Amino acid sequence: MNNKAKIYIAGMGMITPVGANTEMTAAAVRADVSAYRETDYFDKNYNKVKMAMVPDEALEGCLNEEQIKGDISAKQARMLQLAKLALIELTPSIPENSSLPLFLAGPEQLDKNDLGVNKLLIENIALQSGVNLDINSSRIISIGRAGGLNAIKLAFRYFESSEQDYVLVGGVDTFYDKCVVDMLDGANRLLCGTAMDGFVPGEGAGFLLLARNNGHQRKHLTCMYEPGIGVENGHMFSNKTYTGGGLSEAFSAAIGNIDSNKIKSIYSSLNGESYFSKEYGVAITRNAHHFVEDFAHEHPADSMGDLGAATGIVFAGIIASYIQAGQTLSPAMMYCSSDRAQRAATVIHNSQQVVLDKSVR
């Protein structure tokens, strides 16, 4: 009996360094198009910092300056630009006369003065995009890469406790900020100059319209199972031993939430840093019997850089588009690891195949 909880992807919108929308991003990632380029930032050794950025001309003039509410930082303004453009793509999928909450993932807070993503940013996203958001019911998840999957998990709780049929989840982040670049440079995490162990910072925004039921709408072709959450006590900013157990925990929890199909592909937030490859090895080894022998392993950061808090939602969107086009193996797992303790994973499947699997049991 197929009775695992699932929700459906009813609409998608995104902007990334390789695409102004979902279709362009998915095609560019599949074609291994790279958005890496040198920027006007320099590292401590006077090497130009390599990043993957959304072209400035794509963002120029997109904000209505008269509608901006409150005082926002330059970093918040750039995230607002990204979020507006991504949400506009999704707007035609939103039911008319609806007021939906938004569960929004944002960057991990660098210090007490870093405002990052907050309710003011959500209010500005609503004003700039014209989407009627339920601000009071909206939530912020400021935990970096794993935030998008935590937002999706919150959507499951929302459907359990309300009678609403739809909810919005999103993620937005940018590393294009001198304070952030300087912090990464000080920690020797930038892939520039002669560095061999580092990553290329990126930026982007993604949104999903999630539906409680598949109904009779053919566009709900992909479903998501409840994400599994893990905690890595030995994270980058901890003095505890790094074991990789947090990601393995997230894998096991996510796999426990799905039906018996073996996973055929995996999309990971691996960004080139050796630190994250170690926990991936642990997680795969401990959960190997849940994967087909020749599963595909994809890491889109090779194309569009590390998207930070936008990673989970953007990945979910491109995986859904691949599944709908028959371009990836389903069911597909995706996972995200934050710099700090949070780890998360989920499985996305062709909803029609789920029905077929149920009918043959």
Secondary structure as GFF3:
##gff-version 3
##sequence-region A 1 361
A	DSSP	beta_strand	6	15	.	.	.	ID=ss1
A	DSSP	alpha_helix	22	30	.	.	.	ID=ss2
A	DSSP	beta_strand	36	42	.	.	.	ID=ss3
A	DSSP	beta_strand	48	52	.	.	.	ID=ss4
A	DSSP	alpha_helix	56	59	.	.	.	ID=ss5
A	DSSP	three_ten_helix	65	67	.	.	.	ID=ss6
A	DSSP	alpha_helix	74	90	.	.	.	ID=ss7
A	DSSP	three_ten_helix	91	93	.	.	.	ID=ss8
A	DSSP	beta_strand	102	105	.	.	.	ID=ss9
A	DSSP	alpha_helix	119	129	.	.	.	ID=ss10
A	DSSP	three_ten_helix	135	137	.	.	.	ID=ss11
A	DSSP	beta_strand	139	141	.	.	.	ID=ss12
A	DSSP	three_ten_helix	144	146	.	.	.	ID=ss13
A	DSSP	alpha_helix	147	161	.	.	.	ID=ss14
A	DSSP	beta_strand	166	174	.	.	.	ID=ss15
A	DSSP	alpha_helix	178	186	.	.	.	ID=ss16
A	DSSP	beta_strand	203	211	.	.	.	ID=ss17
A	DSSP	beta_strand	222	225	.	.	.	ID=ss18
A	DSSP	beta_strand	228	231	.	.	.	ID=ss19
A	DSSP	alpha_helix	245	256	.	.	.	ID=ss20
A	DSSP	beta_strand	263	268	.	.	.	ID=ss21
A	DSSP	alpha_helix	274	286	.	.	.	ID=ss22
A	DSSP	three_ten_helix	288	290	.	.	.	ID=ss23
A	DSSP	beta_strand	291	298	.	.	.	ID=ss24
A	DSSP	alpha_helix	301	304	.	.	.	ID=ss25
A	DSSP	three_ten_helix	308	310	.	.	.	ID=ss26
A	DSSP	alpha_helix	311	324	.	.	.	ID=ss27
A	DSSP	beta_strand	332	337	.	.	.	ID=ss28
A	DSSP	beta_strand	342	350	.	.	.	ID=ss29
A	DSSP	alpha_helix	351	359	.	.	.	ID=ss30
###
